[in-house]
Amino acid sequence: MVPPKILLSWSSGKDAAWALHVLRQAGTPPAGLLTTVNDAFGRVAMHAVREELLEAQAEAAGLPLVKVRIPYPCPNEAYEAAMAGACAAALAEGFTHVAFGDLFLEDVRDYRLQKLAGTGLHPLFPLWGKPTAALAREMIAAGLQARLTCVDPRVLAGAFVGRAFDATLLADLPANVDPCGERGEFHSFCHAGPMFSSPIPIEAGEVVTRDGFTFADLRLDRGSMNETQDAP
């Protein structure tokens, strides 16, 4: 039996990173990462993570990175056309499945099923249905480290942006906020964990509010990288 060749939808956040770990643990490791990048700003769509950090993740994961560039603003038809092109290219490269880090939103899952139908690519949802409070604690216990890069201030105070995704954060989240931010309450950048060969050094930048969301900029800490490379 030919093993599946899996392309993992990669948001740069904790759920995608954990999906990579889970798939590897199950003996079905992804062969590539697929990320939408806002072409106007050179950042991961919605998470607002710089491309240099995205590329550092792919290197630490040991996987090739496929960037799907989308305009800003991005009408849904432009997004769907870009993703259709990416799917066709993936199929031509021998990919058989696309995996997603979705947790419980039925409408999101249904949308993915609809868009992959007839493409020749089959969807996988390795985290689907896992209770999110337990899942968040499992991630943290396993050594996953992430920072909140985007917060929706309509449901979560902007002061949470930039904070570490850790046990203290989970304890501080309001009861109406999902522990994994699955309803869009927050988005994150994963910089360490069992899915990476080494941690990605980061440093904090400015915090801005744009388009109704609060964003915390992160940069690659090249000083720490140089110190590590220079160490005996």
Sequence and secondary structure as in RCSB ss.txt:
>XXXX:A:sequence
MVPPKILLSWSSGKDAAWALHVLRQAGTPPAGLLTTVNDAFGRVAMHAVREELLEAQAEAAGLPLVKVRIPYPCP
NEAYEAAMAGACAAALAEGFTHVAFGDLFLEDVRDYRLQKLAGTGLHPLFPLWGKPTAALAREMIAAGLQARLTC
VDPRVLAGAFVGRAFDATLLADLPANVDPCGERGEFHSFCHAGPMFSSPIPIEAGEVVTRDGFTFADLRLDRGSM
NETQDAP
>XXXX:A:secstr
     EEEE  SSHHHHHHHHHHHHTT   SEEEEEEETTTTEETTT  BHHHHHHHHHHHT  EEEEEE SS  
HHHHHHHHHHHHHHHHHTT  EEE    S HHHHHHHHHHHTTSS EEE TTTT  HHHHHHHHHHTT EEEEEE
E TTTS GGGTT B SHHHHHHS TTS TT TTSSEEEEEEESTTSSS   EEEEEEEEETTEEEEEEEE HHHH
HHHHH  
